[in-house]
Amino acid sequence: MSKFRIGFESGFTRPDGSPTYPVVDLAPLQSDPKIELVNLTNSGIVSAADVADLDALMLLGARFKAESVHPSRRLSLIARFGVGYDTVDVESCTKNHIALAITPDGVRRPVAVSVMAFLLALTGRMFDKDRISRMGPAGFAIKSEYMGVGLVGRTFGLVGIGNIGAETIRMAKPFDMNIVAHDPYADPALARELGVRLVDLDEVFRVSDFISLHVPLSDKTHHLVNAQRIAMMKPTAFLINTARGPIVDQKALTKALQEKRIAGAGLDVFDPEPPMADDPILKLDNVVLAPHALCHTDQCYAGIGASCVDAALAIRKGQSPKTVVNREVLNDAVLKKKLAGFAAL
Protein backbone atom coordinates (compact mmCIF):
# COMPACT_ATOMS: atom_id res chain seq x y z
CA MET A 1 0.00 0.00 0.00
CA SER A 2 1.57 3.28 -1.10
CA LYS A 3 -1.07 5.75 0.06
CA PHE A 4 -3.97 5.99 2.49
CA ARG A 5 -6.97 6.53 0.21
CA ILE A 6 -10.01 8.49 1.43
CA GLY A 7 -13.17 8.50 -0.68
CA PHE A 8 -15.73 11.30 -0.52
CA GLU A 9 -19.35 10.50 -1.26
CA SER A 10 -20.57 12.32 -4.39
CA GLY A 11 -22.60 14.83 -2.37
CA PHE A 12 -19.41 16.52 -1.24
CA THR A 13 -18.73 17.73 -4.80
CA ARG A 14 -20.77 19.91 -7.16
CA PRO A 15 -21.21 18.93 -10.84
CA ASP A 16 -18.48 21.41 -11.82
CA GLY A 17 -16.04 19.72 -9.43
CA SER A 18 -16.06 22.44 -6.79
CA PRO A 19 -16.67 21.52 -3.14
CA THR A 20 -20.29 21.58 -1.98
CA TYR A 21 -19.16 22.71 1.46
CA PRO A 22 -16.09 24.93 1.14
CA VAL A 23 -16.18 25.63 4.89
CA VAL A 24 -14.92 22.07 5.45
CA ASP A 25 -11.16 22.40 5.85
CA LEU A 26 -9.45 19.49 4.10
CA ALA A 27 -5.97 21.01 4.39
CA PRO A 28 -4.87 18.58 7.15
CA LEU A 29 -5.59 15.71 4.75
CA GLN A 30 -4.29 17.41 1.61
CA SER A 31 -0.98 18.29 3.28
CA ASP A 32 -0.15 14.66 4.10
CA PRO A 33 1.81 13.21 1.15
CA LYS A 34 0.72 9.71 2.15
CA ILE A 35 -3.00 10.55 1.79
CA GLU A 36 -4.90 10.50 -1.51
CA LEU A 37 -8.39 12.01 -1.74
CA VAL A 38 -10.89 10.47 -4.16
CA ASN A 39 -14.26 11.89 -5.27
CA LEU A 40 -16.84 9.14 -5.76
CA THR A 41 -19.76 9.11 -8.19
CA ASN A 42 -22.08 6.96 -6.10
CA SER A 43 -25.80 7.68 -5.82
CA GLY A 44 -28.18 6.61 -3.05
CA ILE A 45 -26.37 3.46 -1.95
CA VAL A 46 -22.62 3.01 -1.69
CA SER A 47 -21.58 0.11 -3.90
CA ALA A 48 -18.86 -2.38 -3.14
CA ALA A 49 -16.98 -1.13 -6.20
CA ASP A 50 -16.96 2.37 -4.72
CA VAL A 51 -14.94 1.25 -1.70
CA ALA A 52 -12.84 -1.52 -3.23
CA ASP A 53 -9.58 0.39 -2.93
CA LEU A 54 -10.43 2.84 -0.15
CA ASP A 55 -9.13 2.90 3.41
CA ALA A 56 -11.66 5.46 4.62
CA LEU A 57 -15.00 6.77 3.42
CA MET A 58 -16.55 10.18 4.15
CA LEU A 59 -20.28 9.49 4.15
CA LEU A 60 -22.90 12.20 3.74
CA GLY A 61 -26.44 11.04 2.90
CA ALA A 62 -25.93 7.77 1.03
CA ARG A 63 -26.66 4.40 2.62
CA PHE A 64 -23.97 1.89 3.46
CA LYS A 65 -25.48 -1.59 3.50
CA ALA A 66 -24.20 -5.14 3.85
CA GLU A 67 -23.73 -5.36 0.09
CA SER A 68 -21.61 -2.21 0.18
CA VAL A 69 -18.73 -4.17 1.72
CA HIS A 70 -16.14 -5.19 -0.87
CA PRO A 71 -14.58 -8.67 -0.64
CA SER A 72 -11.16 -7.02 -0.32
CA ARG A 73 -12.25 -5.67 3.07
CA ARG A 74 -9.74 -2.87 2.69
CA LEU A 75 -12.10 -0.22 4.06
CA SER A 76 -11.28 0.52 7.71
CA LEU A 77 -13.28 3.65 8.51
CA ILE A 78 -16.60 5.26 7.69
CA ALA A 79 -16.68 8.86 8.90
CA ARG A 80 -20.36 9.79 8.98
CA PHE A 81 -20.96 13.51 8.36
CA GLY A 82 -23.32 14.01 11.33
CA VAL A 83 -24.48 12.03 14.35
CA GLY A 84 -27.30 9.94 12.88
CA TYR A 85 -26.17 6.57 11.59
CA ASP A 86 -29.43 4.84 10.75
CA THR A 87 -28.23 4.87 7.11
CA VAL A 88 -25.33 2.57 7.99
CA ASP A 89 -25.46 -1.17 8.60
CA VAL A 90 -23.42 -1.09 11.80
CA GLU A 91 -23.43 -4.87 12.25
CA SER A 92 -21.91 -5.37 8.81
CA CYS A 93 -19.27 -2.75 9.56
CA THR A 94 -18.26 -4.51 12.76
CA LYS A 95 -18.17 -7.95 11.10
CA ASN A 96 -15.94 -6.57 8.37
CA HIS A 97 -13.45 -4.68 10.54
CA ILE A 98 -14.80 -1.20 9.73
CA ALA A 99 -14.94 1.49 12.42
CA LEU A 100 -17.91 3.86 12.19
CA ALA A 101 -17.21 7.36 13.51
CA ILE A 102 -19.75 10.16 13.98
CA THR A 103 -19.41 13.86 14.79
CA PRO A 104 -21.02 14.73 18.15
CA ASP A 105 -18.78 17.74 18.76
CA GLY A 106 -19.75 19.30 15.44
CA VAL A 107 -23.52 19.17 15.94
CA ARG A 108 -23.95 19.60 19.69
CA ARG A 109 -24.40 23.37 19.81
CA PRO A 110 -25.91 23.93 16.32
CA VAL A 111 -28.76 21.43 16.86
CA ALA A 112 -29.42 22.75 20.37
CA VAL A 113 -29.68 26.24 18.86
CA SER A 114 -32.17 24.86 16.33
CA VAL A 115 -34.36 23.49 19.11
CA MET A 116 -34.38 26.87 20.79
CA ALA A 117 -35.16 28.55 17.46
CA PHE A 118 -38.22 26.31 17.07
CA LEU A 119 -39.25 26.92 20.67
CA LEU A 120 -39.07 30.69 20.34
CA ALA A 121 -40.70 30.76 16.90
CA LEU A 122 -43.62 28.65 18.10
CA THR A 123 -44.23 30.33 21.43
CA GLY A 124 -43.75 33.81 19.99
CA ARG A 125 -45.98 32.98 16.99
CA MET A 126 -43.28 34.47 14.83
CA PHE A 127 -44.63 33.30 11.50
CA ASP A 128 -48.16 34.47 12.26
CA LYS A 129 -46.82 37.86 13.25
CA ASP A 130 -44.63 38.06 10.18
CA ARG A 131 -47.66 37.30 8.01
CA ILE A 132 -49.97 39.90 9.57
CA SER A 133 -47.21 42.52 9.56
CA ARG A 134 -47.09 42.24 5.77
CA MET A 135 -50.79 43.11 5.68
CA GLY A 136 -50.04 46.66 6.77
CA PRO A 137 -52.60 48.49 8.93
CA ALA A 138 -55.13 45.66 8.71
CA GLY A 139 -52.61 43.24 10.16
CA PHE A 140 -51.53 45.59 12.93
CA ALA A 141 -55.18 46.02 13.89
CA ILE A 142 -55.51 42.30 14.70
CA LYS A 143 -52.18 41.74 16.45
CA SER A 144 -53.85 41.18 19.82
CA GLU A 145 -55.41 38.01 18.37
CA TYR A 146 -51.94 36.46 18.10
CA MET A 147 -50.76 36.38 21.70
CA GLY A 148 -47.68 34.28 22.34
CA VAL A 149 -46.75 31.99 25.22
CA GLY A 150 -44.23 32.97 27.90
CA LEU A 151 -41.54 30.53 29.04
CA VAL A 152 -40.91 31.40 32.68
CA GLY A 153 -42.18 28.66 34.98
CA ARG A 154 -43.34 26.47 32.11
CA THR A 155 -42.21 22.84 31.81
CA PHE A 156 -39.73 21.83 29.14
CA GLY A 157 -39.64 18.07 28.61
CA LEU A 158 -36.91 16.20 26.78
CA VAL A 159 -36.81 12.63 25.54
CA GLY A 160 -33.10 11.87 25.74
CA ILE A 161 -30.43 13.96 27.47
CA GLY A 162 -27.33 12.76 25.69
CA ASN A 163 -24.96 14.92 23.68
CA ILE A 164 -27.50 17.29 22.10
CA GLY A 165 -30.21 16.98 24.73
CA ALA A 166 -27.84 18.05 27.50
CA GLU A 167 -26.64 21.03 25.46
CA THR A 168 -30.25 22.03 24.78
CA ILE A 169 -30.90 22.04 28.52
CA ARG A 170 -27.86 24.25 29.11
CA MET A 171 -29.16 26.72 26.52
CA ALA A 172 -32.68 26.65 28.00
CA LYS A 173 -31.51 27.47 31.53
CA PRO A 174 -31.73 31.28 31.23
CA PHE A 175 -35.43 31.03 30.33
CA ASP A 176 -36.27 29.81 33.87
CA MET A 177 -38.31 26.79 32.84
CA ASN A 178 -38.85 23.64 34.85
CA ILE A 179 -37.06 20.82 33.07
CA VAL A 180 -38.05 17.14 33.07
CA ALA A 181 -36.63 14.36 30.97
CA HIS A 182 -36.83 10.67 30.21
CA ASP A 183 -33.64 8.81 29.41
CA PRO A 184 -33.10 5.24 30.61
CA TYR A 185 -29.37 5.63 29.96
CA ALA A 186 -28.95 8.99 31.70
CA ASP A 187 -26.20 9.48 34.24
CA PRO A 188 -28.01 10.62 37.42
CA ALA A 189 -25.03 12.83 38.28
CA LEU A 190 -25.38 14.62 34.94
CA ALA A 191 -29.12 15.04 35.48
CA ARG A 192 -28.46 16.61 38.88
CA GLU A 193 -25.81 18.88 37.40
CA LEU A 194 -28.25 20.01 34.70
CA GLY A 195 -31.09 20.49 37.18
CA VAL A 196 -33.26 17.94 35.41
CA ARG A 197 -35.93 15.82 37.07
CA LEU A 198 -35.87 12.35 35.51
CA VAL A 199 -39.35 10.89 34.99
CA ASP A 200 -40.93 8.09 32.99
CA LEU A 201 -41.70 8.62 29.33
CA ASP A 202 -45.45 9.05 29.66
CA GLU A 203 -45.01 11.70 32.35
CA VAL A 204 -42.92 13.79 29.97
CA PHE A 205 -45.90 13.88 27.63
CA ARG A 206 -48.45 14.54 30.38
CA VAL A 207 -46.73 17.41 32.20
CA SER A 208 -44.68 19.23 29.57
CA ASP A 209 -45.61 22.48 27.86
CA PHE A 210 -42.85 21.93 25.28
CA ILE A 211 -41.38 18.53 24.32
CA SER A 212 -38.14 18.05 22.38
CA LEU A 213 -36.93 14.70 21.03
CA HIS A 214 -33.27 13.68 21.31
CA VAL A 215 -33.04 9.96 20.59
CA PRO A 216 -31.53 8.02 17.67
CA LEU A 217 -33.80 6.14 15.30
CA SER A 218 -33.94 2.41 16.05
CA ASP A 219 -36.49 -0.37 16.24
CA LYS A 220 -37.17 0.69 19.83
CA THR A 221 -37.69 4.38 19.01
CA HIS A 222 -39.67 3.97 15.78
CA HIS A 223 -43.04 5.69 16.41
CA LEU A 224 -42.03 6.27 20.03
CA VAL A 225 -44.29 9.31 19.76
CA ASN A 226 -47.51 7.57 18.75
CA ALA A 227 -51.18 8.49 18.85
CA GLN A 228 -51.46 7.42 22.48
CA ARG A 229 -48.62 9.61 23.67
CA ILE A 230 -49.75 12.56 21.58
CA ALA A 231 -53.16 12.19 23.25
CA MET A 232 -51.45 12.60 26.64
CA MET A 233 -50.13 16.06 25.71
CA LYS A 234 -51.73 19.23 26.96
CA PRO A 235 -53.86 21.04 24.36
CA THR A 236 -51.49 24.00 24.88
CA ALA A 237 -48.31 21.94 24.35
CA PHE A 238 -45.82 22.02 21.48
CA LEU A 239 -43.75 19.14 20.05
CA ILE A 240 -40.28 19.70 18.58
CA ASN A 241 -38.44 17.07 16.53
CA THR A 242 -34.91 17.66 15.26
CA ALA A 243 -33.88 13.99 15.58
CA ARG A 244 -35.39 11.64 12.97
CA GLY A 245 -38.82 11.71 11.34
CA PRO A 246 -39.93 8.11 11.99
CA ILE A 247 -39.55 8.59 15.75
CA VAL A 248 -42.96 10.29 15.41
CA ASP A 249 -46.08 8.74 13.92
CA GLN A 250 -46.50 11.61 11.47
CA LYS A 251 -50.06 10.68 10.49
CA ALA A 252 -51.12 10.73 14.16
CA LEU A 253 -49.34 14.04 14.69
CA THR A 254 -50.95 15.57 11.60
CA LYS A 255 -54.40 14.54 12.81
CA ALA A 256 -53.77 16.02 16.26
CA LEU A 257 -52.58 19.28 14.71
CA GLN A 258 -55.51 19.42 12.31
CA GLU A 259 -57.94 18.93 15.18
CA LYS A 260 -56.06 21.48 17.37
CA ARG A 261 -55.58 18.85 20.09
CA ILE A 262 -52.08 20.24 20.65
CA ALA A 263 -50.91 23.80 20.10
CA GLY A 264 -48.31 23.17 17.44
CA ALA A 265 -45.08 21.55 16.34
CA GLY A 266 -41.62 22.40 15.07
CA LEU A 267 -40.26 19.79 12.65
CA ASP A 268 -36.86 19.60 11.02
CA VAL A 269 -37.37 15.94 10.08
CA PHE A 270 -40.18 14.01 8.41
CA ASP A 271 -41.48 10.56 7.54
CA PRO A 272 -41.06 10.09 4.66
CA GLU A 273 -38.24 12.52 4.01
CA PRO A 274 -38.57 14.57 1.99
CA PRO A 275 -42.36 14.68 2.31
CA MET A 276 -44.45 14.74 -0.85
CA ALA A 277 -45.61 18.22 -1.89
CA ASP A 278 -49.21 17.29 -1.10
CA ASP A 279 -48.45 15.95 2.40
CA PRO A 280 -51.16 17.43 4.65
CA ILE A 281 -48.68 18.44 7.32
CA LEU A 282 -47.24 20.99 4.90
CA LYS A 283 -50.61 22.76 4.71
CA LEU A 284 -51.00 23.44 8.44
CA ASP A 285 -50.53 26.85 10.00
CA ASN A 286 -49.68 25.58 13.49
CA VAL A 287 -46.35 24.02 12.49
CA VAL A 288 -42.94 25.53 11.78
CA LEU A 289 -40.96 23.45 9.30
CA ALA A 290 -37.38 23.11 8.08
CA PRO A 291 -35.94 20.70 5.47
CA HIS A 292 -33.66 18.75 7.83
CA ALA A 293 -31.35 21.74 7.66
CA LEU A 294 -32.22 24.16 10.45
CA CYS A 295 -28.84 23.64 12.08
CA HIS A 296 -26.96 24.03 8.80
CA THR A 297 -24.63 26.96 9.31
CA ASP A 298 -21.05 27.67 8.37
CA GLN A 299 -19.94 26.87 11.90
CA CYS A 300 -21.94 23.64 12.04
CA TYR A 301 -20.49 22.29 8.81
CA ALA A 302 -16.97 23.40 9.68
CA GLY A 303 -17.28 21.58 13.01
CA ILE A 304 -18.70 18.41 11.49
CA GLY A 305 -16.03 18.44 8.81
CA ALA A 306 -13.28 18.89 11.39
CA SER A 307 -14.57 15.86 13.31
CA CYS A 308 -14.56 13.73 10.15
CA VAL A 309 -11.05 14.89 9.27
CA ASP A 310 -9.86 14.11 12.80
CA ALA A 311 -11.28 10.59 12.56
CA ALA A 312 -9.56 9.97 9.22
CA LEU A 313 -6.25 11.32 10.50
CA ALA A 314 -6.44 9.14 13.59
CA ILE A 315 -6.88 6.00 11.48
CA ARG A 316 -4.14 7.14 9.11
CA LYS A 317 -1.78 7.41 12.11
CA GLY A 318 -2.80 3.97 13.37
CA GLN A 319 -4.90 5.36 16.21
CA SER A 320 -8.53 4.86 17.25
CA PRO A 321 -10.88 7.80 16.57
CA LYS A 322 -12.57 9.16 19.69
CA THR A 323 -16.09 9.06 18.26
CA VAL A 324 -16.40 5.44 17.09
CA VAL A 325 -19.92 4.05 17.50
CA ASN A 326 -19.14 0.32 17.25
CA ARG A 327 -16.35 0.44 19.81
CA GLU A 328 -16.04 -3.34 20.00
CA VAL A 329 -14.40 -3.25 16.57
CA LEU A 330 -11.42 -1.45 18.10
CA ASN A 331 -10.42 -4.76 19.71
CA ASP A 332 -10.65 -6.56 16.37
CA ALA A 333 -7.33 -8.23 15.50
CA VAL A 334 -7.73 -7.55 11.77
CA LEU A 335 -8.39 -3.85 12.30
CA LYS A 336 -5.47 -3.60 14.72
CA LYS A 337 -3.19 -5.10 12.10
CA LYS A 338 -4.44 -2.59 9.52
CA LEU A 339 -3.89 0.29 11.94
CA ALA A 340 -0.33 -0.83 12.50
CA GLY A 341 0.18 -0.84 8.73
CA PHE A 342 -1.23 2.68 8.39
CA ALA A 343 1.08 3.94 11.14
CA ALA A 344 4.05 2.52 9.24
CA LEU A 345 3.25 4.29 5.94
C-alpha positions as CSV (number, residue, x, y, z in Angstrom):
1,M,0.0,0.0,0.0
2,S,1.6,3.3,-1.1
3,K,-1.1,5.7,0.1
4,F,-4.0,6.0,2.5
5,R,-7.0,6.5,0.2
6,I,-10.0,8.5,1.4
7,G,-13.2,8.5,-0.7
8,F,-15.7,11.3,-0.5
9,E,-19.4,10.5,-1.3
10,S,-20.6,12.3,-4.4
11,G,-22.6,14.8,-2.4
12,F,-19.4,16.5,-1.2
13,T,-18.7,17.7,-4.8
14,R,-20.8,19.9,-7.2
15,P,-21.2,18.9,-10.8
16,D,-18.5,21.4,-11.8
17,G,-16.0,19.7,-9.4
18,S,-16.1,22.4,-6.8
19,P,-16.7,21.5,-3.1
20,T,-20.3,21.6,-2.0
21,Y,-19.2,22.7,1.5
22,P,-16.1,24.9,1.1
23,V,-16.2,25.6,4.9
24,V,-14.9,22.1,5.5
25,D,-11.2,22.4,5.8
26,L,-9.5,19.5,4.1
27,A,-6.0,21.0,4.4
28,P,-4.9,18.6,7.1
29,L,-5.6,15.7,4.7
30,Q,-4.3,17.4,1.6
31,S,-1.0,18.3,3.3
32,D,-0.1,14.7,4.1
33,P,1.8,13.2,1.2
34,K,0.7,9.7,2.2
35,I,-3.0,10.5,1.8
36,E,-4.9,10.5,-1.5
37,L,-8.4,12.0,-1.7
38,V,-10.9,10.5,-4.2
39,N,-14.3,11.9,-5.3
40,L,-16.8,9.1,-5.8
41,T,-19.8,9.1,-8.2
42,N,-22.1,7.0,-6.1
43,S,-25.8,7.7,-5.8
44,G,-28.2,6.6,-3.0
45,I,-26.4,3.5,-1.9
46,V,-22.6,3.0,-1.7
47,S,-21.6,0.1,-3.9
48,A,-18.9,-2.4,-3.1
49,A,-17.0,-1.1,-6.2
50,D,-17.0,2.4,-4.7
51,V,-14.9,1.2,-1.7
52,A,-12.8,-1.5,-3.2
53,D,-9.6,0.4,-2.9
54,L,-10.4,2.8,-0.1
55,D,-9.1,2.9,3.4
56,A,-11.7,5.5,4.6
57,L,-15.0,6.8,3.4
58,M,-16.6,10.2,4.1
59,L,-20.3,9.5,4.2
60,L,-22.9,12.2,3.7
61,G,-26.4,11.0,2.9
62,A,-25.9,7.8,1.0
63,R,-26.7,4.4,2.6
64,F,-24.0,1.9,3.5
65,K,-25.5,-1.6,3.5
66,A,-24.2,-5.1,3.8
67,E,-23.7,-5.4,0.1
68,S,-21.6,-2.2,0.2
69,V,-18.7,-4.2,1.7
70,H,-16.1,-5.2,-0.9
71,P,-14.6,-8.7,-0.6
72,S,-11.2,-7.0,-0.3
73,R,-12.2,-5.7,3.1
74,R,-9.7,-2.9,2.7
75,L,-12.1,-0.2,4.1
76,S,-11.3,0.5,7.7
77,L,-13.3,3.7,8.5
78,I,-16.6,5.3,7.7
79,A,-16.7,8.9,8.9
80,R,-20.4,9.8,9.0
81,F,-21.0,13.5,8.4
82,G,-23.3,14.0,11.3
83,V,-24.5,12.0,14.4
84,G,-27.3,9.9,12.9
85,Y,-26.2,6.6,11.6
86,D,-29.4,4.8,10.8
87,T,-28.2,4.9,7.1
88,V,-25.3,2.6,8.0
89,D,-25.5,-1.2,8.6
90,V,-23.4,-1.1,11.8
91,E,-23.4,-4.9,12.3
92,S,-21.9,-5.4,8.8
93,C,-19.3,-2.8,9.6
94,T,-18.3,-4.5,12.8
95,K,-18.2,-7.9,11.1
96,N,-15.9,-6.6,8.4
97,H,-13.4,-4.7,10.5
98,I,-14.8,-1.2,9.7
99,A,-14.9,1.5,12.4
100,L,-17.9,3.9,12.2
101,A,-17.2,7.4,13.5
102,I,-19.8,10.2,14.0
103,T,-19.4,13.9,14.8
104,P,-21.0,14.7,18.1
105,D,-18.8,17.7,18.8
106,G,-19.7,19.3,15.4
107,V,-23.5,19.2,15.9
108,R,-23.9,19.6,19.7
109,R,-24.4,23.4,19.8
110,P,-25.9,23.9,16.3
111,V,-28.8,21.4,16.9
112,A,-29.4,22.8,20.4
113,V,-29.7,26.2,18.9
114,S,-32.2,24.9,16.3
115,V,-34.4,23.5,19.1
116,M,-34.4,26.9,20.8
117,A,-35.2,28.5,17.5
118,F,-38.2,26.3,17.1
119,L,-39.3,26.9,20.7
120,L,-39.1,30.7,20.3
121,A,-40.7,30.8,16.9
122,L,-43.6,28.6,18.1
123,T,-44.2,30.3,21.4
124,G,-43.7,33.8,20.0
125,R,-46.0,33.0,17.0
126,M,-43.3,34.5,14.8
127,F,-44.6,33.3,11.5
128,D,-48.2,34.5,12.3
129,K,-46.8,37.9,13.3
130,D,-44.6,38.1,10.2
131,R,-47.7,37.3,8.0
132,I,-50.0,39.9,9.6
133,S,-47.2,42.5,9.6
134,R,-47.1,42.2,5.8
135,M,-50.8,43.1,5.7
136,G,-50.0,46.7,6.8
137,P,-52.6,48.5,8.9
138,A,-55.1,45.7,8.7
139,G,-52.6,43.2,10.2
140,F,-51.5,45.6,12.9
141,A,-55.2,46.0,13.9
142,I,-55.5,42.3,14.7
143,K,-52.2,41.7,16.4
144,S,-53.8,41.2,19.8
145,E,-55.4,38.0,18.4
146,Y,-51.9,36.5,18.1
147,M,-50.8,36.4,21.7
148,G,-47.7,34.3,22.3
149,V,-46.7,32.0,25.2
150,G,-44.2,33.0,27.9
151,L,-41.5,30.5,29.0
152,V,-40.9,31.4,32.7
153,G,-42.2,28.7,35.0
154,R,-43.3,26.5,32.1
155,T,-42.2,22.8,31.8
156,F,-39.7,21.8,29.1
157,G,-39.6,18.1,28.6
158,L,-36.9,16.2,26.8
159,V,-36.8,12.6,25.5
160,G,-33.1,11.9,25.7
161,I,-30.4,14.0,27.5
162,G,-27.3,12.8,25.7
163,N,-25.0,14.9,23.7
164,I,-27.5,17.3,22.1
165,G,-30.2,17.0,24.7
166,A,-27.8,18.1,27.5
167,E,-26.6,21.0,25.5
168,T,-30.2,22.0,24.8
169,I,-30.9,22.0,28.5
170,R,-27.9,24.3,29.1
171,M,-29.2,26.7,26.5
172,A,-32.7,26.6,28.0
173,K,-31.5,27.5,31.5
174,P,-31.7,31.3,31.2
175,F,-35.4,31.0,30.3
176,D,-36.3,29.8,33.9
177,M,-38.3,26.8,32.8
178,N,-38.8,23.6,34.9
179,I,-37.1,20.8,33.1
180,V,-38.0,17.1,33.1
181,A,-36.6,14.4,31.0
182,H,-36.8,10.7,30.2
183,D,-33.6,8.8,29.4
184,P,-33.1,5.2,30.6
185,Y,-29.4,5.6,30.0
186,A,-28.9,9.0,31.7
187,D,-26.2,9.5,34.2
188,P,-28.0,10.6,37.4
189,A,-25.0,12.8,38.3
190,L,-25.4,14.6,34.9
191,A,-29.1,15.0,35.5
192,R,-28.5,16.6,38.9
193,E,-25.8,18.9,37.4
194,L,-28.2,20.0,34.7
195,G,-31.1,20.5,37.2
196,V,-33.3,17.9,35.4
197,R,-35.9,15.8,37.1
198,L,-35.9,12.3,35.5
199,V,-39.4,10.9,35.0
200,D,-40.9,8.1,33.0
201,L,-41.7,8.6,29.3
202,D,-45.4,9.1,29.7
203,E,-45.0,11.7,32.4
204,V,-42.9,13.8,30.0
205,F,-45.9,13.9,27.6
206,R,-48.4,14.5,30.4
207,V,-46.7,17.4,32.2
208,S,-44.7,19.2,29.6
209,D,-45.6,22.5,27.9
210,F,-42.8,21.9,25.3
211,I,-41.4,18.5,24.3
212,S,-38.1,18.1,22.4
213,L,-36.9,14.7,21.0
214,H,-33.3,13.7,21.3
215,V,-33.0,10.0,20.6
216,P,-31.5,8.0,17.7
217,L,-33.8,6.1,15.3
218,S,-33.9,2.4,16.0
219,D,-36.5,-0.4,16.2
220,K,-37.2,0.7,19.8
221,T,-37.7,4.4,19.0
222,H,-39.7,4.0,15.8
223,H,-43.0,5.7,16.4
224,L,-42.0,6.3,20.0
225,V,-44.3,9.3,19.8
226,N,-47.5,7.6,18.7
227,A,-51.2,8.5,18.9
228,Q,-51.5,7.4,22.5
229,R,-48.6,9.6,23.7
230,I,-49.8,12.6,21.6
231,A,-53.2,12.2,23.3
232,M,-51.4,12.6,26.6
233,M,-50.1,16.1,25.7
234,K,-51.7,19.2,27.0
235,P,-53.9,21.0,24.4
236,T,-51.5,24.0,24.9
237,A,-48.3,21.9,24.3
238,F,-45.8,22.0,21.5
239,L,-43.7,19.1,20.1
240,I,-40.3,19.7,18.6
241,N,-38.4,17.1,16.5
242,T,-34.9,17.7,15.3
243,A,-33.9,14.0,15.6
244,R,-35.4,11.6,13.0
245,G,-38.8,11.7,11.3
246,P,-39.9,8.1,12.0
247,I,-39.5,8.6,15.8
248,V,-43.0,10.3,15.4
249,D,-46.1,8.7,13.9
250,Q,-46.5,11.6,11.5
251,K,-50.1,10.7,10.5
252,A,-51.1,10.7,14.2
253,L,-49.3,14.0,14.7
254,T,-50.9,15.6,11.6
255,K,-54.4,14.5,12.8
256,A,-53.8,16.0,16.3
257,L,-52.6,19.3,14.7
258,Q,-55.5,19.4,12.3
259,E,-57.9,18.9,15.2
260,K,-56.1,21.5,17.4
261,R,-55.6,18.9,20.1
262,I,-52.1,20.2,20.7
263,A,-50.9,23.8,20.1
264,G,-48.3,23.2,17.4
265,A,-45.1,21.5,16.3
266,G,-41.6,22.4,15.1
267,L,-40.3,19.8,12.7
268,D,-36.9,19.6,11.0
269,V,-37.4,15.9,10.1
270,F,-40.2,14.0,8.4
271,D,-41.5,10.6,7.5
272,P,-41.1,10.1,4.7
273,E,-38.2,12.5,4.0
274,P,-38.6,14.6,2.0
275,P,-42.4,14.7,2.3
276,M,-44.5,14.7,-0.9
277,A,-45.6,18.2,-1.9
278,D,-49.2,17.3,-1.1
279,D,-48.5,16.0,2.4
280,P,-51.2,17.4,4.6
281,I,-48.7,18.4,7.3
282,L,-47.2,21.0,4.9
283,K,-50.6,22.8,4.7
284,L,-51.0,23.4,8.4
285,D,-50.5,26.8,10.0
286,N,-49.7,25.6,13.5
287,V,-46.4,24.0,12.5
288,V,-42.9,25.5,11.8
289,L,-41.0,23.4,9.3
290,A,-37.4,23.1,8.1
291,P,-35.9,20.7,5.5
292,H,-33.7,18.8,7.8
293,A,-31.3,21.7,7.7
294,L,-32.2,24.2,10.4
295,C,-28.8,23.6,12.1
296,H,-27.0,24.0,8.8
297,T,-24.6,27.0,9.3
298,D,-21.0,27.7,8.4
299,Q,-19.9,26.9,11.9
300,C,-21.9,23.6,12.0
301,Y,-20.5,22.3,8.8
302,A,-17.0,23.4,9.7
303,G,-17.3,21.6,13.0
304,I,-18.7,18.4,11.5
305,G,-16.0,18.4,8.8
306,A,-13.3,18.9,11.4
307,S,-14.6,15.9,13.3
308,C,-14.6,13.7,10.1
309,V,-11.1,14.9,9.3
310,D,-9.9,14.1,12.8
311,A,-11.3,10.6,12.6
312,A,-9.6,10.0,9.2
313,L,-6.2,11.3,10.5
314,A,-6.4,9.1,13.6
315,I,-6.9,6.0,11.5
316,R,-4.1,7.1,9.1
317,K,-1.8,7.4,12.1
318,G,-2.8,4.0,13.4
319,Q,-4.9,5.4,16.2
320,S,-8.5,4.9,17.2
321,P,-10.9,7.8,16.6
322,K,-12.6,9.2,19.7
323,T,-16.1,9.1,18.3
324,V,-16.4,5.4,17.1
325,V,-19.9,4.0,17.5
326,N,-19.1,0.3,17.2
327,R,-16.3,0.4,19.8
328,E,-16.0,-3.3,20.0
329,V,-14.4,-3.2,16.6
330,L,-11.4,-1.5,18.1
331,N,-10.4,-4.8,19.7
332,D,-10.6,-6.6,16.4
333,A,-7.3,-8.2,15.5
334,V,-7.7,-7.6,11.8
335,L,-8.4,-3.8,12.3
336,K,-5.5,-3.6,14.7
337,K,-3.2,-5.1,12.1
338,K,-4.4,-2.6,9.5
339,L,-3.9,0.3,11.9
340,A,-0.3,-0.8,12.5
341,G,0.2,-0.8,8.7
342,F,-1.2,2.7,8.4
343,A,1.1,3.9,11.1
344,A,4.1,2.5,9.2
345,L,3.2,4.3,5.9
